[in-house]
């Protein structure tokens, strides 16, 4: 049977994204980005210049044969491959993400390895998959030895940050964020839905219901986009931490945001048809773009205030 | 209704397809020692191959619709590990000896082209596609595939640390084949070695695995086919191997070089090498678009192809050195 035809319907898609400021002084241009993300000698880096500069590495696979995390502690073994890729937005924000498609059921024993490799990014359960328990397990984090998508995303990030193009001179302070997601197929009469949770320690979780048959790569694309914009909000909010508005330190703290971050806001830049409406929900509540616009105004106001010499301060300086 | 279409070619990569036969039949693999043994050795080889080549043809002919199967033959000459003779001397002799046994060599390839072809680092690209078979318990964090230059079909025996004085040495633990049926046949293959300057010398099994992928039409570089046959223009063959195309079509009426399946007729001394080839192919993720193209075409021709790439290759090992 041809491999394309034998691909089973997904009962659960899940993934994890790391979002990181690329630690370089100068943002990479599109050609350098292609060089940076060339994980494979024989496969192109995907490059796109509209509506913003975006480069994405080819997928790399990691073989797994381990228990899946489950909320109720039930043991379900899965065998197959996890797909991981890295993306760079405007040569400045690096994301590494890992995702896997889990079918509803698999054979009772492990097959020859070559049969898994012709269906990249799919891990088959040995026996039946409890999709809801595994979705909860993935979002909540598993026990040691359970499938660890975050470790796979981390491994790719570590590999990329060793690249000679990286000078480890970031222009501003920031912390990486982690976003875990799990997508279950929506029932035929059910609308796609999304539940975004800010957890502690820079962890975010996203639980989705997506139209049946939605490819994992599309959901991963949506979650990369959510992670990117959540990271931008988190990073810019933190820039205001601990600075007094009436001191020149404001300039030093906020100027890099103008140079490196403010032009990156572009929700849904590469989110495809069926999933795009899910973003709209987040725009209504909590209002990602509303918060961003407020932050941008605040930064501009601060910079404008400091550009005008304060008569009050002049009076103070005059003896 | 109005519609606007915006497209970026760099954001929408294409993969070129290659023509495909039903079977790629390899009728020999020539090394220096075979050449040094003289034309009589080649004559014996082709005489041994002949009946098996016919058997392979007969098996392929039993297709579903009774149509003539497309079969191409190929021959590989080593110019990578040792350089010997010249195309001008060797190729006419090879063709004459094959002809004497009633065999036709459709395509001739140089082994070095499995390492690098026209500036494309083919072997390095394939090495970057190795996805090691995970032993049970592999949950994610793993060292990048094949960083050591070795690839096994299971878990290696744990390395015993140098025992300190007075400390009892750790008990030996056996290696384990991941797909073992009760007992293991463990194989650990060296993919490359490095010279003091850090230059990689690819191993014979690794280049043979690349050769199999080329014959299966599954090699691409940035979407372009690798090892595309060039027609022989009819003149004399060059004096230097580098002047001979990487893959040359000697028979103008030959069926396509690449095929759904391969069969190689080789002397039995190649058995360990070819076992390693299977272990490598079983852990190589080939170009997905190329794989889909083969799947689509074979489905349309009602010629089922095994899902696993390693299952698409077969061998006949004849007795002899």
Interface residues (C-beta under 8 A of the other chain):
Chain A: X1 X2 X3 X4 X5 X6 X39 X40 X41 X42 X43 X44 X46 X47 X48 X49 X50 X61 X62 X63 X64 X65 X66 X67 X77 X79 X81 X82 X110 X112 X113 X114 X115 X117 X118 X120 X145 X146 X147 X148 X149 X150 X151 X152 X154 X155 X159
Chain B: X6 X8 X10 X11 X13 X120 X121 X122 X124 X125 X126 X128 X129 X131 X132 X133 X134 X135 X136 X137 X138 X139 X140 X141 X142 X144 X178 X179 X219 X220 X221 X222 X223 X226 X281 X282 X283 X284 X285 X286 X287 X288 X291 X292 X295 X296 X298 X299 X304 X305 X307 X308 X309 X310 X311
